[in-house]
Amino acid sequence: MAGRVVVLCGGVGGAKLVLGLSKVLPPEKLLVVVNTGDDFEHFGLRICPDLDTVTYTLADLADKERGWGRAGETWHFMESLRQLGGADWFNLGDRDLALHAERTRRLKAGESLSEVTAALLDKLGVSVPVVPMSDDAVRTIVETDEGALPFQHYFVRRRCEPKVAGFRFDGAAKARPHAAFKAALTDAEAIVIAPSNPYVSVDPILALPNMRQAIRTAPAPVVAVSPIVGGKALKGPAAKMMAELGVPATAEAVAEHYRGLADAMVIDWQDRGAHDAIAQLGMRALTVNTVMNSLDDRIALARDVLDIAGTIDARAPA
Amino acid sequence: MAGRVVVLCGGVGGAKLVLGLSKVLPPEKLLVVVNTGDDFEHFGLRICPDLDTVTYTLADLADKERGWGRAGETWHFMESLRQLGGADWFNLGDRDLALHAERTRRLKAGESLSEVTAALLDKLGVSVPVVPMSDDAVRTIVETDEGALPFQHYFVRRRCEPKVAGFRFDGAAKARPHAAFKAALTDAEAIVIAPSNPYVSVDPILALPNMRQAIRTAPAPVVAVSPIVGGKALKGPAAKMMAELGVPATAEAVAEHYRGLADAMVIDWQDRGAHDAIAQLGMRALTVNTVMNSLDDRIALARDVLDIAGTIDARAPA
């Protein structure tokens, strides 16, 4: 048990589990690897939605009701933008803007995204190690019936309305996984796939060169938490995407998606009927409460994830 | 009197006179040419302080006490920036940020600075034609006892504290004056040099290729308004710069600066003692109130400037 718990993480749901894990593990035992496929440039500013959500969540600055951005936010920038007939499809709060601006300034000054992320977390008093999956640009493109759309155009501008046919992760084939991520895999205590969107939060990480192989051969149990609960995504378009891809929006289908990669699935008690089907895929299934309304829920799920990881023989092939 | 009144303009003082002129001339009789030597990029955003001030002034959005930015501004971006240990030396209001962001977005989409400026003024309901002196980048560099400083670093970051030795306008020799500016000079009714800083607001415009010659040979009277009143600059570092350059901070010295270019100087009644010295430089001097506290002051000065221009034989060599 020398290594770290490595978490593959998207935005809201992932950040909640990460917060729980950060309350039960010391910082040096954790490494949070965040999807950057959603990142984009807007107004010349570099915006990293998943890193932002993880950052605000760990710094206790996140708006808990809205699910993104900062608590106590104001919107004078957006008001003024509308007055100017500006591109107002992506909401940016006045306080939130500072994170994007300072990140952009540091990137332009030559810092890597990892360095910027570490510096900003440090300024906010967060000691949990958080790294972008890569310092190289990977851009998620959603293939839809309206054509190929950059992720934020699909997600925010078009409100997930276009029908999804597939996904592309531009740049992934050449992007280098973050060095700490690669290093941590070799002796990880556990690898956790957070309850994030499998297609657009986790798959971009798995699309990095040799990443599936690196995770499969890592001497650590791989535990995935289903983001689908009772046939629905708690947040975001995962269930809608599954339906459009002809996949049932179920915990089994999530398990099928991670088949050959994950040793165990953590599913919600509402999906306890999927237990046997998941077992038939060769994965363990743990049925617990995965709906994280309170901090106690986050901590309890973190403990459940670590518990099931602890029961798996790390050296057994997935 | 077929042509336009062409105003060479910097920030605050210039914008006030422009507002006055806009109240006594129809839009098609005016062309406001704004210094872009102060422009810079901050956080990846393109900031054009003089264009911003003129824009906010004409749109009646300017903060009248602070002298820059928008009235009713909020500062949550700056608060958050400080929390992140960010680069907080340049104040950006939450509402003001939208102008920089939308400008940057349009520039990145391929619009010229002129096109962006025209579009934003139109959105704000301003019909006065305002153009940047050039769509090409000109950057004012202040040579000081601390070395060569980009203008905003000298002006804001170092609060004009370094001792000035000279100025450089990087890019000016290759910058093309705005086409409407060049065209308007050929049949201008008058050319007005606003009460802006001669060194860092007006000289960058005059540093454009052949600009001094174009103004000198234009068949229009050239009237300059002194930004120095009673030995002081009403706003900004003009008087401090003059002292450091070994030039007395007087209306005569401003006249001397524009000698060979301006046909007439408009000076404040406080400087009426300079009248004869200015006449000896071969320029007419008009002594009026140049301190623009109220809108009526702005309009009165605009009328005074147009009146003296009307008394000058446009064809006489300067």
Contacts between the chains, C-beta under 8 A, distances in Angstrom:
chain1	res1	chain2	res2	distance
A	42	B	105	7.4
A	43	B	44	8.0
A	43	B	45	6.9
A	43	B	101	3.7
A	43	B	102	7.1
A	43	B	104	5.2
A	43	B	105	4.8
A	44	B	44	4.0
A	44	B	45	5.8
A	44	B	46	7.5
A	44	B	101	7.5
A	44	B	104	4.2
A	44	B	105	7.1
A	44	B	108	6.1
A	45	B	43	6.9
A	45	B	44	5.7
A	45	B	45	7.3
A	45	B	101	7.4
A	46	B	44	7.5
A	70	B	80	7.6
A	73	B	76	7.9
A	74	B	74	6.3
A	74	B	76	5.1
A	74	B	94	6.7
A	76	B	73	7.9
A	76	B	74	5.1
A	76	B	76	7.5
A	76	B	93	8.0
A	76	B	94	3.9
A	76	B	95	4.9
A	77	B	77	7.2
A	77	B	94	5.1
A	77	B	95	6.8
A	77	B	97	5.2
A	77	B	98	5.2
A	77	B	101	7.5
A	78	B	98	7.6
A	79	B	95	7.0
A	79	B	98	7.9
A	80	B	70	7.6
A	80	B	94	7.5
A	80	B	95	4.0
A	80	B	96	7.5
A	80	B	97	7.5
A	80	B	98	3.7
A	80	B	99	7.2
A	81	B	98	4.1
A	81	B	101	6.9
A	81	B	102	6.2
A	83	B	98	7.5
A	83	B	123	7.1
A	83	B	124	7.2
A	84	B	98	5.8
A	84	B	99	6.4
A	84	B	102	5.0
A	84	B	120	5.7
A	84	B	123	5.1
A	84	B	124	7.1
A	85	B	102	7.9
A	85	B	119	7.6
A	85	B	123	4.3
A	86	B	98	6.1
A	86	B	101	7.1
A	86	B	102	3.8
A	86	B	105	7.2
A	87	B	102	6.9
A	87	B	105	5.6
A	93	B	76	8.0
A	94	B	74	6.7
A	94	B	76	3.9
A	94	B	77	5.1
A	94	B	80	7.5
A	94	B	94	4.0
A	94	B	97	7.8
A	95	B	76	4.9
A	95	B	77	6.8
A	95	B	79	7.1
A	95	B	80	4.0
A	96	B	80	7.5
A	97	B	77	5.2
A	97	B	80	7.5
A	97	B	94	7.8
A	97	B	97	6.4
A	98	B	77	5.2
A	98	B	78	7.6
A	98	B	79	8.0
A	98	B	80	3.6
A	98	B	81	4.0
A	98	B	83	7.5
A	98	B	84	5.8
A	98	B	86	6.1
A	99	B	80	7.2
A	99	B	84	6.4
A	101	B	43	3.7
A	101	B	44	7.5
A	101	B	45	7.4
A	101	B	77	7.5
A	101	B	81	6.9
A	101	B	86	7.1
A	102	B	43	7.1
A	102	B	81	6.2
A	102	B	84	5.0
A	102	B	85	7.9
A	102	B	86	3.8
A	102	B	87	6.9
A	104	B	43	5.2
A	104	B	44	4.2
A	105	B	42	7.4
A	105	B	43	4.8
A	105	B	44	7.1
A	105	B	86	7.2
A	105	B	87	5.6
A	108	B	44	6.1
A	119	B	85	7.7
A	120	B	84	5.7
A	123	B	83	7.2
A	123	B	84	5.1
A	123	B	85	4.3
A	124	B	83	7.3
A	124	B	84	7.1
